[in-house]
């Protein structure tokens, strides 16, 4: 209740300040300057797509988990602050969410997932969140959705530099440096990030105490470093060459959580490196694009942080992607692509295994009228490990009247078994089939100068779902194709903003309603909230700013038989921040800020026995020049 009162008061203050200014007719229009910026795509016809910009990145600079949690319709499951974190679209699993770095899949070869607490958030220029199936465009795993991390290079003459640093509770610091330069025919981007936290917050849940009152999140410290570099050379507007590279190192201790956090002794290291060369050449009505990529991933897991003995896993991936696009006219566009991927994976328990994948893609975008856009995608993959079904996608967007459009998409999608599921000693299952899904969505969008509204209904039917289940009479768990799953529900997005003289207010919100059931047992899938709501309120007057972030998730079950005893209660958590521009020149801007997380000091969980922090603080400084 106090949370609702707080937001009502916030709105009253904001609107009272508006009442002292000119009428709504004096709204200042936003001026957008567009240069020769090269992006890496991510939008699909007929599907819901959401862009997360740089302003939101600054509010959540330490990791992608908090960024997505407060700015997207994605449910994230993480094992305490700084622990392993996975994302779930529309009630699907973490392995049904694909992350693409400049168009290249970076999901783990071992488990098919991405740990969002091991992704440096501040080195990317743009994050695009695509809900819904996309195997016809992006391959295995895109049953729930795809997240694009794009680095943008701009050939327009410019020099931009940014330094950001924050420090707060639990000895937590997040820092990044970013520069973008365009000189003549050369565009350069360089960014780096350093994050560290002792992460020793108190567990504020009053049910769990020791003789010294509250327990602490012991053995939870983490540190990570990331660097990102991109360079582009423009021989001409039709002939461009790019190189992108990024590296990441993460070192974290893994808390054992409740009931005895002091017993934790585990440690994990991550080493990730990615490289991409891209050549774009246009001639006549053709545009050809060649991508050559090399990616490596490695982890080291220590059961005892004080020893040098560890388990490890590593992978290498080489990829070549050639696409040719032909533009018949402004009404018809045809694209053909061939992709070859060679991957190698090994652990200290699995001998080196290899996989070769040939993929053939086709795409037709057709505009029969000025208001209707249609797209058809087809993908056939030849995989050395298993047979892959044909993937199809058909989407359409119809502009109805000014500002209103209808959209729809139907698709077939799949997820291939991972190396762990196939080859893990004793429990690996070489007879696994790919998960196969049929899904559809239909939505309506409204957009004008100040408001954006989107509502999308979806339905997903997944067959041969791969689950890890206990084998009879043992403590071993084995993967099997056992489940048929139905996911259905609705996503909504709202964005509203006003500019009145020196006042600027913006409200954005995501809502997700999901029912995800196992058809055989008629039970709700674990870690799928029926309701998820988040919103952001931003208010600025001259050089002063304020923002609020809030998240609500309904109760979730943590097991397949829906026992209430092991369920997680609904949660509601809010953050508030303030910032001020202390220096504001055209080529030199400095702002300072403070953020209070979990302002109402709520005890909440995203996984069993892994409490999240209570009220905590950080201060930051942001320098652009």
Buried (B, 14 or more C-beta within 10 A) or exposed (E): EEBEEBBEEBEEEBEEBBEEEEEEEEBEEEEEEEEBBBBBEBEBBBBBBBBBEEEBBBBBBBBBBBBBBBBBBBBBBBBBBBBBBBBBBBBBBBBBBBBBBBBBBBBBBBBBBBBBBBBBBBBBBBBBBBBBBBBBBBBBBBBBBBBBBBBBBBBEEEEBBBBBBBBBBBEBBBBBBBBBBBEEEEBBBBBBBBBBBBBBBBBBBEEBEEEEEBBBBBBBBBBBBBBBBBBBBBEEEEEBBBBBBBBBBBBBBBBBBBEEBEEBBBBBBBBBBBBBBBBBBBEEEEBBBBBBBBBBBBBBBBEEBEEEEBEBBBBBBEBEBBBBBBBEEEEEBBBEBEBBBBBBBBBEBBEEBEBEBEBEBBBEBBBEEEEBBBBBBBBBBEBEBBEBBEBBBBBBBBBEEEBBBBBBBBBBBBBBBBBBBBBBEEBBBEEBBBBBBBBBBBBBBBBEEEBBBBBBBBBBBBBBBBBBEEEEEEEEEBBBBEBBBBBBBBBBBBBEBBBBBEBBBBBBBBBBBBEBBBBEEEBBBBBBBBBBBBBBBBBBBEEEBBBBBBBBBBBBBBEBEBEEEEBBEBBBBBBBBEBBBEEEEEEEBBBBBBBBBBBEEBBBBBBBBBBBBBBBBBEBBBBBB
